[in-house]
Amino acid sequence: MMSLLKVAAPRLEETRAVADKVVSLAESGSTHADARDMIERHEIALDGGGRLPVTVIAADYLNNALVRFGRQWITAPGKSLTATFVSVIPSAVADDEMVNGWLAMLAGLSTLDALEGAIDACGARPFEEDCGFRLKWPNDVYCHGLKLGGTVAEVQPLPDDSTRRALVVSVGLNLTMPADHLPTPQATSLQMNVGPLPPVDDLRDMIVSRYVVSLRERLGAFVEAPGPEAGRMRTEMRHVCWMMGRVVDAQLIDGTAVHGEVVALNDDASISVRTDDGDVRALLASEVGLLQQ
């Protein structure tokens, strides 16, 4: 029962120093839904003073956290990170199907930046030498082949502004959840892989503030030169993409399925899957409902 759980709005002092607007809540249904509402009510930051603006909405507990295609994300008060970041980008970039698939990859790469930066800053070390964070295309964060968290990236229209779009990115991470509190055997948490870690409020602030910095820098570069930055991200993803070379089952939103080996990450951020009959099928993130190994 929610009444038995202690919740408190995250303290985000470092984040307030780098973001243009910060909303910190003890509890929310969904910070992603909150962001959508704030966009409609003209409540997000639209001017970053010469840089891309970033609004942050964070909550200690989400009681209706939905991720891609209506699946639920489980959070635990005082043990998880749940935050949404909103920026503003040109419509020409947001609507360009040749490059806009990289916005989801950018969200994941910023998550790795924030995690690794926070771990270094607090002096934590991995418990095993081969501990490394990876991205399971298109939006999950993995550690040792287990799910540490995930991201959701979505473009929304800005009211009364046809030249710009709002980019909404939500991030959920298991921070200090012990093994017996994780939602599935396929999940993991940060404290199970690195340590020592600071108190969760400090840890969340360290990660969220670094996410703001990374998102602003990566997104700013992408807006300035979408094609070259997409190529650079493709090269970067080759080193952290957990899917490459793995055999997967892709359940598509049209009800069909594709089974085969992931053989490439393509220029438009799709993946290529070689099926058992030797055909190669390109899959966009927008058409894949579920991807399993």
C-alpha positions as CSV (number, residue, x, y, z in Angstrom):
1,M,0.0,0.0,0.0
2,M,1.3,3.4,-0.9
3,S,0.4,4.7,2.6
4,L,2.9,2.4,4.2
5,L,5.8,3.6,2.0
6,K,7.9,6.6,2.9
7,V,8.3,8.9,0.0
8,A,10.1,12.3,-0.2
9,A,10.8,14.7,-3.0
10,P,14.4,14.2,-4.3
11,R,16.9,16.8,-3.2
12,L,18.5,18.1,-6.4
13,E,20.8,20.9,-5.5
14,E,23.5,20.0,-8.1
15,T,20.7,19.6,-10.7
16,R,19.2,23.0,-10.0
17,A,22.6,24.6,-10.7
18,V,22.8,23.2,-14.3
19,A,19.1,22.8,-15.4
20,D,16.9,25.7,-16.5
21,K,13.9,24.5,-14.4
22,V,13.5,21.7,-11.9
23,V,10.3,20.1,-10.5
24,S,10.9,17.6,-7.7
25,L,8.0,15.5,-6.5
26,A,7.5,13.0,-3.7
27,E,5.0,11.0,-5.8
28,S,3.7,11.2,-9.3
29,G,1.7,8.9,-11.6
30,S,4.3,9.5,-14.4
31,T,6.9,12.2,-14.7
32,H,6.6,11.6,-18.5
33,A,2.9,12.4,-18.4
34,D,3.7,15.4,-16.2
35,A,6.1,16.6,-18.8
36,R,3.4,16.4,-21.5
37,D,1.1,18.4,-19.4
38,M,3.7,21.0,-18.7
39,I,4.3,21.4,-22.4
40,E,0.6,22.0,-23.0
41,R,0.5,24.5,-20.2
42,H,3.6,26.4,-21.5
43,E,5.4,25.5,-18.2
44,I,8.7,24.2,-19.6
45,A,11.8,26.3,-20.0
46,L,12.0,27.5,-23.6
47,D,15.1,29.7,-23.4
48,G,18.5,28.3,-22.2
49,G,20.3,31.6,-22.6
50,G,22.2,30.7,-25.7
51,R,22.2,26.9,-25.1
52,L,19.5,24.3,-25.3
53,P,17.0,24.6,-22.4
54,V,16.5,21.6,-20.1
55,T,13.6,21.1,-17.8
56,V,13.8,18.3,-15.2
57,I,10.8,16.6,-13.5
58,A,11.9,14.0,-10.9
59,A,9.9,11.9,-8.4
60,D,10.8,9.5,-5.6
61,Y,7.9,7.2,-6.5
62,L,5.7,6.7,-9.6
63,N,2.4,4.9,-9.1
64,N,1.6,4.6,-12.8
65,A,4.9,4.5,-14.6
66,L,4.4,3.3,-18.2
67,V,7.2,2.8,-20.7
68,R,7.1,1.7,-24.3
69,F,3.7,0.4,-25.6
70,G,2.0,0.6,-22.2
71,R,4.3,-1.7,-20.2
72,Q,4.8,-0.9,-16.6
73,W,8.0,0.3,-14.9
74,I,8.4,-0.7,-11.2
75,T,9.8,1.9,-8.9
76,A,10.7,1.8,-5.2
77,P,10.8,4.9,-2.9
78,G,14.2,5.8,-1.9
79,K,15.8,3.2,-4.1
80,S,15.2,4.2,-7.7
81,L,15.8,7.1,-10.0
82,T,12.9,8.3,-12.1
83,A,13.3,11.5,-14.0
84,T,12.1,13.2,-17.2
85,F,14.1,15.7,-19.1
86,V,12.5,18.1,-21.6
87,S,14.4,20.2,-24.2
88,V,13.5,22.0,-27.4
89,I,14.8,21.3,-30.9
90,P,14.1,22.5,-34.4
91,S,11.2,20.9,-36.2
92,A,13.4,20.2,-39.2
93,V,15.6,17.9,-37.0
94,A,12.8,16.3,-35.1
95,D,10.8,15.5,-38.2
96,D,13.7,14.2,-40.3
97,E,13.2,10.4,-40.6
98,M,16.8,10.0,-41.8
99,V,18.2,11.1,-38.4
100,N,15.5,11.4,-35.8
101,G,15.8,7.7,-34.8
102,W,19.1,8.7,-33.2
103,L,17.3,10.7,-30.6
104,A,16.5,7.5,-28.7
105,M,20.2,6.4,-29.0
106,L,21.3,9.8,-27.7
107,A,19.0,9.4,-24.7
108,G,20.7,6.1,-23.9
109,L,24.3,7.4,-24.4
110,S,23.6,10.3,-22.1
111,T,22.5,7.8,-19.5
112,L,25.8,6.0,-19.7
113,D,27.6,9.4,-19.5
114,A,25.7,10.3,-16.3
115,L,26.1,6.9,-14.7
116,E,29.9,6.7,-15.4
117,G,30.4,10.3,-14.4
118,A,28.6,9.9,-11.1
119,I,30.4,6.6,-10.3
120,D,33.8,8.3,-10.9
121,A,32.8,11.3,-8.8
122,C,31.8,9.3,-5.8
123,G,34.9,7.1,-6.0
124,A,32.9,3.8,-6.5
125,R,34.5,0.9,-8.2
126,P,33.0,-2.2,-10.0
127,F,32.9,-5.4,-8.0
128,E,34.0,-7.3,-11.1
129,E,36.5,-6.2,-13.7
130,D,34.3,-6.8,-16.7
131,C,31.5,-4.7,-15.3
132,G,30.4,-2.4,-18.1
133,F,27.2,-0.6,-19.0
134,R,25.7,-1.4,-22.3
135,L,22.6,-0.3,-24.3
136,K,20.1,-2.9,-25.5
137,W,18.7,-1.3,-28.6
138,P,16.6,0.7,-28.6
139,N,16.1,1.9,-25.0
140,D,17.3,-0.4,-22.2
141,V,20.4,0.0,-20.0
142,Y,22.2,-3.3,-19.2
143,C,24.9,-4.4,-16.8
144,H,26.3,-8.0,-17.0
145,G,23.4,-8.9,-19.4
146,L,20.8,-7.8,-16.9
147,K,18.5,-4.8,-17.1
148,L,19.6,-1.8,-14.9
149,G,17.1,0.6,-16.3
150,G,15.7,2.1,-19.4
151,T,14.9,5.3,-21.3
152,V,11.9,6.6,-23.3
153,A,12.4,9.4,-25.9
154,E,9.4,11.1,-27.5
155,V,8.9,14.2,-29.7
156,Q,5.9,16.4,-28.8
157,P,4.5,19.5,-30.6
158,L,5.0,22.9,-28.9
159,P,1.8,24.9,-28.6
160,D,1.7,27.8,-31.0
161,D,5.2,27.0,-32.4
162,S,5.5,25.2,-35.6
163,T,9.3,25.7,-35.9
164,R,10.3,23.8,-32.8
165,R,9.4,20.5,-31.0
166,A,9.8,19.4,-27.4
167,L,12.0,16.4,-26.9
168,V,10.8,14.4,-23.8
169,V,13.3,11.9,-22.4
170,S,12.5,9.7,-19.4
171,V,15.0,7.7,-17.5
172,G,14.4,5.0,-14.9
173,L,17.2,3.2,-13.0
174,N,17.4,0.7,-10.2
175,L,19.9,2.2,-7.8
176,T,19.9,0.6,-4.4
177,M,17.3,-2.1,-4.8
178,P,18.5,-5.5,-3.4
179,A,18.1,-8.6,-5.4
180,D,15.0,-9.8,-3.6
181,H,13.3,-6.5,-4.4
182,L,13.9,-6.4,-8.1
183,P,10.8,-7.0,-10.3
184,T,12.3,-9.9,-12.4
185,P,15.3,-12.2,-12.3
186,Q,16.5,-10.4,-15.5
187,A,16.9,-7.1,-13.6
188,T,19.8,-5.7,-11.6
189,S,20.6,-2.6,-9.6
190,L,23.6,-0.3,-9.4
191,Q,24.5,-1.3,-5.8
192,M,24.8,-4.9,-6.9
193,N,27.5,-4.0,-9.3
194,V,29.5,-1.0,-7.9
195,G,30.4,0.5,-4.6
196,P,30.6,2.1,-2.2
197,L,27.8,4.4,-3.2
198,P,26.7,7.6,-1.4
199,P,23.2,8.1,0.1
200,V,20.5,7.7,-2.6
201,D,19.5,11.4,-2.5
202,D,23.1,12.4,-3.3
203,L,23.5,9.6,-5.9
204,R,20.3,10.6,-7.7
205,D,21.4,14.3,-7.8
206,M,24.8,13.3,-9.1
207,I,23.3,11.2,-11.9
208,V,20.5,13.7,-12.9
209,S,22.8,16.7,-12.9
210,R,25.3,14.9,-15.2
211,Y,22.4,13.8,-17.4
212,V,21.4,17.4,-17.9
213,V,25.0,18.3,-18.9
214,S,25.4,15.4,-21.3
215,L,21.9,15.8,-22.9
216,R,22.5,19.5,-23.5
217,E,25.9,18.9,-25.0
218,R,25.0,15.9,-27.2
219,L,21.7,17.3,-28.3
220,G,23.2,20.7,-29.1
221,A,25.8,19.0,-31.3
222,F,23.2,16.9,-33.0
223,V,21.0,19.9,-33.7
224,E,24.0,21.8,-35.3
225,A,25.0,18.9,-37.5
226,P,22.5,16.0,-37.5
227,G,24.2,13.9,-40.2
228,P,27.8,14.0,-38.9
229,E,26.6,13.5,-35.3
230,A,24.4,10.5,-36.3
231,G,27.5,9.0,-37.9
232,R,29.6,9.6,-34.8
233,M,26.9,8.1,-32.5
234,R,26.8,5.0,-34.8
235,T,30.5,4.5,-34.3
236,E,30.1,5.1,-30.5
237,M,27.2,2.6,-30.3
238,R,29.3,-0.1,-31.8
239,H,31.2,-0.3,-28.6
240,V,28.2,-0.3,-26.2
241,C,25.4,-1.9,-28.2
242,W,24.5,-5.1,-26.3
243,M,22.5,-6.5,-29.2
244,M,25.2,-6.8,-31.8
245,G,25.8,-10.5,-32.8
246,R,23.0,-11.8,-30.6
247,V,20.0,-13.9,-31.8
248,V,16.8,-12.1,-31.0
249,D,13.0,-12.5,-31.3
250,A,11.4,-9.3,-32.3
251,Q,7.6,-8.9,-31.8
252,L,6.4,-6.2,-34.1
253,I,3.5,-3.9,-33.4
254,D,1.7,-5.2,-36.6
255,G,1.5,-8.7,-34.9
256,T,4.3,-10.3,-36.9
257,A,7.6,-11.6,-35.6
258,V,11.2,-11.6,-36.8
259,H,13.8,-14.2,-35.5
260,G,17.5,-13.9,-36.3
261,E,20.9,-12.5,-35.6
262,V,21.5,-8.8,-35.2
263,V,24.2,-8.0,-37.8
264,A,24.2,-4.2,-38.1
265,L,23.2,-0.9,-36.7
266,N,22.2,1.2,-39.7
267,D,22.5,4.9,-40.7
268,D,18.9,5.6,-39.6
269,A,19.4,4.0,-36.2
270,S,17.5,0.8,-37.3
271,I,19.0,-2.6,-36.8
272,S,19.5,-5.3,-39.4
273,V,18.5,-8.9,-38.5
274,R,19.6,-11.9,-40.5
275,T,16.8,-14.4,-40.4
276,D,17.3,-18.2,-40.5
277,D,16.6,-18.3,-44.2
278,G,19.4,-15.8,-44.9
279,D,17.3,-12.7,-45.6
280,V,18.3,-9.5,-43.8
281,R,15.5,-7.4,-42.4
282,A,15.9,-3.8,-41.1
283,L,13.8,-3.0,-38.1
284,L,13.0,0.5,-36.8
285,A,12.5,1.1,-33.1
286,S,9.0,2.5,-33.8
287,E,7.9,-0.9,-35.3
288,V,9.3,-3.2,-32.6
289,G,7.0,-3.8,-29.6
290,L,9.2,-6.3,-27.8
291,L,12.8,-7.5,-28.4
292,Q,13.9,-10.6,-26.6
293,Q,17.1,-12.7,-26.7
